[in-house]
Amino acid sequence: MTRILIIDDEEPLLRNLTGFLGSLEPVVEVRTATTGEAGIECLGEERFDVLLTDVRLPGIDGIELLPRALELQPHLKVVVMTAFATPEIRELALHRGAIRFLDKPLDLKDLRRLLDGISDVDHGWSGTVGDLELFDLIQLMVFTQRTRALRVILQDRQGVLVFQKGTLVHASCPDKTGEEAFFEIAGWRGGRFEELSASEAAGYGANIDVSAVHLMMEAARLWDEAAREAGGLVVDPRAASSRSAGAPRSFDSLDFIDKEVSHMAIKEHLERFATVEGFRGVGVFTAQGDMVESFTQGSDLDINSVGMYANNALLNTQKATDQMGVGRGNLVQIRAPKASVMMRCLNEATDFAATRSGRAHFHTVVVMDPEGNAAMAGMILDSIVDAIAEELR
């Protein structure tokens, strides 16, 4: 029997979904809750196989609910639904641990097909890559620190990826192993995936000893090089979340000239931090956490990883200040024993969680030594954000 918990504050929808799911074969048992807090209480008392939650909820919203639900029940398959989908919310939901995203109003046939693919506990987690894109799936495993072994199948090709608490430890496909296999698999589009059993996963030994974040950055660099050499249509895995399925991103020589000039200009702005006492690194990121440009100095700082976590801190702070009614917060500074981290958001859209075409929306993250000159770093940050925005519009 599959046990499903549905969290939504629309009671007519809950009644309809309960009636529909309760009539399915094999037997499905449904529990409901109308708030995030009530849903967490249910998860603390009973075991469920699938969580279907709305984004907009009274109190704790669906995005905040995700990590708390998975902490209580790590095996849970989480599906997020909303009538107010944006690329940022979709990306954040996937990074927080959702495995699917459904638009309201729900199509019950699509919901049935989705549940058929993910709710069979005996056969583990599975489904079609589809709108998730394989590169997004890899990021999901890393950012949510999952332990899973996945078989990825695309037409006549198969590959295996093994993650241990978010660390990629194994990659293989018919003619490649290790890092080469990862780069091959990361470029696949479409297909399907299935979770391997523990006994199957045990047969794949570790063959990767570098971080998955580094590999994803390297994969993106390789795609850029391939695109420059091809001068034609090349599918870039980093663009998956911002394009429709089946619509490849096209690159031409002018695009790359503009891109290189823009990145060089941003890099020059970031290099101004080199004169600040205690400076360690700075990065510019998209609102989804993708690296745009960075500059580090004399340290082994992984600015890319810091930036990904900084995105969550910024989004949570902006949401909190929005709810306080004090205006949109755009600067967060954290003082920690080993570093001081300054995070600045510039978003020219009216909604802090949204991005508008032709408007700049990016996050700048500066990392300093604990006793570094944070005041000077803040002054430089204030002086360069407009110039960076001009490059990114």
TIFI-588868 format. One record per residue: residue in three letters; x, y, z of N, C-alpha, C, O in turn. Coordinates in steps of 0.1 Angstrom, whole numbers, plus 5000, padded with zeros to 4 digits. Example, Ala and Ser with C-alpha at 12.3 -4.5 7.8 and 13.67 -1.06 7.14 Angstrom:
<nodes>
ALA513249435078512349555078513249675078514249675085
SER512849785071513749895071512950005079513450115080
</nodes>
This chain:
<nodes>
MET500849885000500050005000500950135000501950135007
THR500550224992501250354991500550455000499350474999
ARG501350525009500750625018501150755013502350785012
ILE500150845011500450975006499851085015498751075020
LEU500751185018500351305026500151425017501151455009
ILE498951485017498751605008498651725018497851725027
ILE499351825015499251955023498852065014499552105004
ASP497652125016497152235008496052305016495352235024
ASP495952435015494952505023493652515016492652575021
GLU493552465003492252464996491552334999491852224993
GLU490552335008489852215012489052145001489052025001
PRO488452224991487852154980488852064972488451954968
LEU490052124970491052044963491451924971491651814965
LEU491551934984491951814992490851714991491151594990
ARG489551754991488551654990488551584976488451454975
ASN488751654966488851594952490051504951489851394945
LEU491151544956492351464955492251334963492651224959
THR491651354975491451234984490551134977490851014977
GLY489451184971488551094964489151024952488950904950
PHE489951104945490551044933491650944936491650834931
LEU492550984945493650894949493150764956493650654955
GLY492050784964491550674972490850564963490650454968
SER490550604951489950504942490950434933490550344926
LEU492250464935493250404926493550254931493350224942
GLU493950184921494550044924495950044919496250094908
PRO496949984926496749924939496350034950496350154947
VAL496049984961495450064972496350184975497550164978
VAL495750304976496450424981495750474993494550494993
GLU496550505003495950565016496350705016497550735015
VAL495450795019495650935018495451005032494350985038
ARG496351085036496151175047496251325042496951345033
THR495651415049495651555044495951645056495751615068
ALA496551765053496751875062496552005055496852015043
THR496152105062495852235056496952345059496852455054
THR497952305067499052395070500352315070500352195072
GLY501452395069502752325069503052265083503652155084
GLU502652345093502852295107502052165109502652065115
ALA500852155105500052035106500651915098500651805103
GLY501251955087501851845079503151795086503351675085
ILE503951875092505051835099504651745111505351645114
GLU503551785117503051695128502751555123503051455130
CYS502051555112501751425106502951335103503051215106
LEU503951405097505251335094505951285106506751185105
GLY505751355117506451315129505751195136506351125144
GLU504451165132503651065138503550935130503450825135
GLU503550955116503250845107504250835096504850945092
ARG504450725090505350705079504550725066503550665064
PHE505150805056504450815043505550785032506750795035
ASP504950755021505850725009506050845000507050874995
VAL504950924999504951044990504351164997503351145005
LEU504951274996504351405001504051494989504951514980
LEU502751534988502351624978501951754984500951764992
THR502751864982502551984990502452104981503152114971
ASP501552204984501452334978502652414982503252394993
VAL502952524974503952614978503452714988504052734999
ARG502352774984501752884993500852825004499752775001
LEU501352825016500552775027500552875039501452955040
PRO499552865047499652955059500752905068501052795070
GLY501453005074502652975082503752925074504252995065
ILE504252805077505452755070505052725056504052645054
ASP505652775046505252755032505952625027506752555034
GLY505552585015506052455010507452445008508052335009
ILE508152555004509652555002510352535016511252455016
GLU509852605026510452585039510152445045510952395052
LEU509052395041508652265046509552145041509852055048
LEU510052165029510852055022511951995031511951875034
PRO512952075035514052015043513651955056514151855060
ARG512652015062512151965075511451835073511551745081
ALA510651815062510051695059511051585056510851465061
LEU512051615049513051515045513951475057514551375058
GLU514051575066514851545079514051435087514651345093
LEU512751455087511951355095511851225088511851115094
GLN511751225074511551105067512451115054511951145044
PRO513751075055514651095044514251015031514651055020
HIS513450905033513050825021511950895013511650845002
LEU511350995018510051055013510351104998511351174996
LYS509351074989509351134976508451264977507251244979
VAL509051384974508251504975507951564962508751584953
VAL506651594960506151654948505551794952504651794961
VAL506051904946505552034949504652084938504852064926
MET503552144942502552194933502252344936502252384947
THR501952424925501652564927500952614915501252564904
ALA500152724917499552794906500452914902500052994893
PHE501552934910502353054908503753024906504653074912
ALA504052934896505352884893506252994887505753064878
THR507453004891508453084885509752994884509852894891
PRO510653024875511852944874512652944887513252834890
GLU512653054895513353054907512752964917513452884924
ILE511352964918510752874928510852734924511152644933
ARG510752704911510952564906512352514910512552404915
GLU513452604907514752564910515052544925515652444929
LEU514452634933514652624947513952494953514552434961
ALA512752464948512052344952512852224949513052134958
LEU513452214937514252094933515552084942515951984946
HIS516152204944517352204953517052164967517952114974
ARG515852204972515552164986515152024987514951974999
GLY514951944976514651804978513451754971513151634971
ALA512651844964511551794956512051714944513151734939
ILE511351614940511751534928510851564916511151524905
ARG509751634918508851674907508151804911508051844922
PHE507651874901507052004902505752004894505951984881
LEU504552024899503352024892502652164892502652224902
ASP502152204880501452324879499952304882499352204878
LYS499352394889497952404892497252474881497852574875
PRO496052444877495252334882495852194878496352184867
LEU495752104886496351974884495551894873494351894873
ASP496251824865495751724855495751594862496851544865
LEU494651534866494651414874495251294866495851204873
LYS495151294853495851184846497351194847498051094848
ASP497851324846499251344847499751304862500751244863
LEU498851344871499251304885499251154887500151104894
ARG498351084881498350934882499650874875500250794881
ARG499950924864501250874857502450904866503350824867
LEU502451024872503551064880503750974892504750924895
LEU502550944899502650854911502950714907503650644914
ASP502550674895502950534891504450524889505050424891
GLY505050644886506550634884507350644896508450594897
ILE506850714907507650744918507250674931508050674941
SER506050614932505550574945505750424948505250374958
ASP506350344939506550204941507750184950508950184945
VAL507550174963508650164972509550044970510750064972
ASP509049934965509849814963510949834952511949784953
HIS510549924943511449944931512250074932512950114923
GLY512150144944512950264946512450384938511350384932
TRP513250484937512950614931513250594916514250554912
SER512250634907512450624893511550734886510750794892
GLY511750744873510950834865511650874853512750824849
THR511050964845511651014833512351144836511951224845
VAL513451174829514251294832513351414828513151504836
GLY512751414816511851514811512251654815513351704812
ASP511251724822511451864824512551894835512952004837
LEU512951784842513951804853515251824847516051904852
GLU515651754836516951764829517951694838517951704850
LEU518851614832519751534839520751614847521151584858
PHE521151734841522151814849521451864861522151874872
ASP520151904861519451944873519351824883519451844895
LEU519151704878519051584887520351564894520351534906
ILE521551584888522851574894522951674905523451654916
GLN522551804902522651914912521751874924522151904935
LEU520551824921519651784932520351694941520151704954
MET520951584936521651494945522751554953522851524965
VAL523451644947524551714954524051814965524551804977
PHE523151904961522752004970521851964982521852024992
THR521151844980520351794990521051684998520451615006
GLN522351654995523151555002522551425002522451355013
ARG522051374990521351244990522351134989523451154984
THR521951014993522750894991521850804982520950744987
ARG522350794969521550714960522450674949523450734945
ALA522050554943522750504931521750504920520650444921
LEU521950574909521050584898521550524885522750544882
ARG520650454879520950414865520250504856519050524857
VAL520950574846520350664837520350594823521350544819
ILE519150604817518950534804518550634794517450694795
LEU519250644783518850724772519050644759520150624754
GLN517850604753517850524741518650394744518350314752
ASP519750374736520550254738521750274747522650194748
ARG521850394753522950424762522550414777521350444781
GLN523350364785523150354800524350394807525450374803
GLY524050464819525150504827524750494842523550474845
VAL525750494851525450474865526150594872527350614870
LEU525450654882525950754890525650714905524550684908
VAL526650714913526550684927526850804936527950854935
PHE525950844945526150954954526150904968525250824972
GLN527050954977527050924991526951054998527951124999
LYS525851085005525651205012525951325003526651425008
GLY525551324991525751434982527151434975527351524966
THR527951344978529251334972529251234961528851114963
LEU529551274949529651174937530851094939531951144938
VAL530650964940531850864942532050774930533150714929
HIS531050764921531250674910530450724898529250764899
ALA531050704886530350734874530850634863532050614863
SER529950574856530450484845529350474834528150484837
CYS529750454822528950424811529750324802530850294805
PRO529150264792529750154785531250174781531950074783
ASP531650294777533050304772533850404780534950434777
LYS533350444792534050544800533850514815532750454818
THR534750554823534550544838535050674844535850754838
GLY534750694857535250804864534750944858533650954854
GLU535651044858535351174854534851184840533951254836
GLU535551104831535051104817533651054815532851104807
ALA533250954823531850904823530951014828529851024822
PHE531351084838530451184844530151294833529051334831
PHE531251344826531051444816530151394804529351464799
GLU530351264801529451204791528051204795527151254788
ILE527751154807526351144812525751274814524551294811
ALA526551374819525951504823525451574810524551664811
GLY525851534798525451604786524151534780523651594770
TRP523751424786522551364780521251444783521151504794
ARG520351444774519051514775517951414774518051324765
GLY516951414782515851324781516151194788517051184796
GLY515451084784515650954789514950934802513951004805
ARG515450834810514750804823515850764832516950734829
PHE515450754845516450704855515650614865514450624866
GLU516450534872515850444882516950424893518150424890
GLU516450404905517350384916517750244917516850154916
LEU519050214919519550084921519250034935519250114945
SER519049904937518949854950520349854957521349874951
ALA520349834970521549844978522549734973523749764973
SER522049614970522949514965523549544952524749514949
GLU522749604943523249644930524349754931525349754925
ALA524049854940524849974942526249924947527249984944
ALA526249824956527449774962528449724951529649724954
GLY528049694939528949644929529649754922530549724913
TYR529449884925530049994918531050064928530550144937
GLY532250034927533250094936533550244932533250284922
ALA534150314942534550454940535550464929536550394929
ASN535350564920536250594909536450744907537050784897
ILE535850824916535950964915536351024929535750984939
ASP537351114929537851164941537951314941538651374950
VAL537151384932537051524932535651564935534751484933
SER535351684939534051724943533051734931533551764920
ALA531851704933530851714922530651854918530351874906
VAL530751954927530652094923531752124913531452194903
HIS532952074915534052104906533752034893533952094882
LEU533251914893532951844880531851914872531951924860
MET530851964879529752044872530352164866529952204855
MET531252234873531852354867532652314855532652384845
GLU533452214856534252164845533352124833533752144822
ALA532252054836531352014825530852134818530752134806
ALA530452234825529952364819531052424810530752474799
ARG532352424815533452474807533652394794533852454784
LEU533552264795533752184783532652204773532852204761
TRP531352234778530252264769530552394762530252404750
ASP531052494769531352614763532452604752532252654741
GLU533452524755534552494745533952424733534252464721
ALA533052324735532452254724531652344715531652334703
ALA530952434722530052524715530952624706530552644694
ARG532052674711532852764704533452694691533552744680
GLU533852564693534452484682533352454672533652454660
ALA532152424676531152374667530552494659530252484648
GLY530452604666529852724660528452704656527852774647
GLY527752604662526352584659525552554671525752624681
LEU524552464670523652434681524352334691524652224687
VAL524552384703525052294713524252304726523952414730
VAL523752194731522952194743523852214755524752134758
ASP523552324763524352354775523552314787522452364789
PRO524052214795523252164806522952274816521952264823
ARG523752384817523452484827522152564823521552624832
ALA521752564811520652634806519352564808518252614804
ALA519352434813518152354813516952414820515852404816
SER517252474832516152524840515452644833514352684838
SER516052704824515452834818514952814804514652914797
ARG514952694799514452674785513352564785513152494795
SER512552564775511452464774512152334769513152334763
ALA511452224773511952094769512052084754511152124746
GLY513252034749513452014735513952134728514052134716
ALA514152244735514552374728516052394732516252464742
PRO516952354723518352374727518752524726518152604719
ARG519752554734520252694734521252704722522152614721
SER521152804715522052824703523152924707522853024713
PHE524352904702525452994704526053024690526252934682
ASP526353154687527053194675528253274680528453304691
SER529153304670530453364674530153504681530953534690
LEU529153574676528953704683528453684697528853764706
ASP527653584700527253554714528453534722528553584733
PHE529453464717530553424726531553544727532153564738
ILE531653634717532453754719531853844729532553884738
ASP530453864729529753944739529953884753530153954762
LYS529853744753529953674766531253694772531453724784
GLU532353674764533753684769534053824774534653844784
VAL533553924766533854064770533154094783533654164792
SER531854054784531054074796531754014808531854084819
HIS532253894807532853824818534153894822534553904834
MET534953934812536154004815535954134822536654164832
ALA534854204819534554334826534154304840534554374849
ILE533354194842532954164856534154124864534354164876
LYS535054044858536254004865537054124869537654124880
GLU537254224861537954344864537354414876538054464885
HIS536054414877535354484888535654404901535954464911
LEU535654274900535854184912537354194917537554184929
GLU538254224908539654224912539954344920541054354926
ARG539054444921539254554930539354514944539854594953
PHE538754404948538854354962540254314966540554294978
ALA541154294956542454244959543254324969544154284976
THR542954454969543654554978543154554992543654625001
VAL542054484995541354495008542054395017542254275014
GLU542354445029543054365039542154245044540954275048
GLY542654125043541854015048540953955037540153865040
PHE540954005025540053955014540453815010541653775009
ARG539453725008539753585004539153544991539753484983
GLY537853594988537253564975535953634974535353674983
VAL535553644961534253704957533653634945534453594936
GLY532353614945531753554934530453624930529753674939
VAL530053624917528853674913528053554908528453474900
PHE526753544913525953424910524553474904524053574908
THR523953384896522553404892521653384905522153334915
ALA520453414903519453394915519253254918518753214928
GLN519653164908519453014910520752954916520752834919
GLY521853034918523052984924524152944914525152894918
ASP523952974901524952934891526053044890525753164891
MET527253004890528353094890528453174877528253124866
VAL528553304878528753394867530253424865530853404854
GLU530853474876532253504876532753504890531953534899
SER534053484892534653484906536053534905536753534895
PHE536553564917537953604919538353564933537753614943
THR539353484935539853444948541353484949542053494939
GLN541853494961543153544963543853464974543453474986
GLY544853384971545753314981545053224990545453225002
SER543953154986543353064995542752944987542652954975
ASP542352844995541752724989540252734990539552634990
LEU539652854990538252884992537452824980537852854969
ASP536452754983535452704973534352804972533252784978
ILE534552914965533553024964532252974958531253034961
ASN532352874949531152824942530152764952528952794952
SER530752684961529852614971529352724981528152714985
VAL530152814985529752924994528552994988527553024995
GLY528653024975527653104968526353034968525253094969
MET526352894966525152824966524352824979523152844979
TYR525052814990524452825003524052975006523052995012
ALA524853065001524453205003523153244997522353325002
ASN522853184985521553204979520353184988519453254988
ASN520453064995519353035004519253135015518153175019
ALA520353175020520353275031519753405027518953465034
LEU520053455015519553575009518053565007517253655011
LEU517553455001516153434998515353435011514253495012
ASN515853365022515153355034515153495041514053525047
THR516253565040516253705046515253795039514553865046
GLN515253785026514353875019512853845021512053935022
LYS512653715023511253675026510853725040509753775042
ALA511753715049511453755063511253905063510253955070
THR512153985057511954135057510654175050510054275054
ASP510354095039509054125032507854105041506954185042
GLN507953995049506853965058506754065070505654095076
MET507954125074507954215085507354355081506954435089
GLY507254375067506754495062507754615063507354725063
VAL509054575063510054685064510754705050511754775050
GLY510354635040510954655027511854535024512154455033
ARG512254525011513054415007514454425012515254515009
GLY514954325020516354325024517254285013516854195005
ASN518354345012519254315001520754285005521654264997
LEU520954285018522354265023522354185036521654215045
VAL523154075036523253995047524753975050525553955041
GLN525153995063526553975067526553875078525853895088
ILE527453775077527553675087528953675092529953665085
ARG529153685105530453675112530553545118529853505127
ALA531553465114531853335119533253325124534053405120
PRO533553215132534953205137536053205126537153255129
LYS535753145115536753125104536653225093537553235085
ALA535553305092535453395081534253485083533453465092
SER534253595075533153685075532553685061533353695051
VAL531253665059530653645046529653755044528753775052
MET529753835033528853935030528153895017528753865007
MET526753905017525953865006525053975002524354035010
ARG525154014989524354134984523554094972524054024963
CYS522254124972521354094961521054224954520654324960
LEU521054224941520554324933519554264923519854184915
ASN518254314925517154254917516354374912515654444920
GLU516254394899515554504894514054474891513354554886
ALA513654344894512254314893511554354906512154384916
THR510254364906509454404917509354304928509154334940
ASP509354174924509254064933510654004937511353974927
PHE510953994949512353954953512653814948513853784946
ALA511653734946511853594941511853574926511953464921
ALA511653684919511453674904512553744897513253824902
THR512653704884513653764875512953804862512153724857
ARG513153924858512453974846513453984834514654034837
SER513053954822513953964811514354104809513554204809
GLY515654124807516254254805516554334818517054444817
ARG516254274829516454334842517554254849517454124849
ALA518454314856519454244863518954184876518154244883
HIS519354064879519053994891520253904894520353794888
PHE521053934904522253854907522653874922522253974928
HIS523453784927523853784940525453794940526053724933
THR525953884948527453894950527753854964527253894974
VAL528753764965529153704978530653734980531453694972
VAL530953794991532353834994532753765007532053765017
VAL533853695007534353615019535653685023536653705016
MET535753715036536853785043537353705054536653625060
ASP538653725058539053675071538253745082537753845080
PRO538153675094537353735105537753875109536853955112
GLU539053905108539454035112539754125100540454235101
GLY539354085088539554165076538754295076537954325085
ASN539154385067538554515066537154505059537054535047
ALA536154465066534854445061534254575056533454585046
ALA534554685063533954815059534454855045533654905037
MET535754835042536254865029535654775018535354815007
ALA535554645022534954555012533454595009533054584997
GLY532754645019531354685017531354805008530454825000
MET532254895009532355015001532554974986531955034977
ILE533554884984533854844970532554774964532254794953
LEU531954684973530754614968529654714964529054694953
ASP529454814972528454914968528854984955527955024947
SER530155004952530555084941530555004928530555064917
ILE530454874928530554794916529254724912529154674901
VAL528254714921527054644917526354694905525854624897
ASP526354824904525654884892526354854879525754834869
ALA527654854880528454824868528354684864528254654852
ILE528254594874527954454871526654434865526454354856
ALA525654504871524254494865524254534851523454474843
GLU524954634847524954684833525454564824525054554813
GLU526454484829526954374821525954264819526054184810
LEU525054254829524154134830522754164825521954064823
ARG522454284822521054314817520854254803519754274798
</nodes>
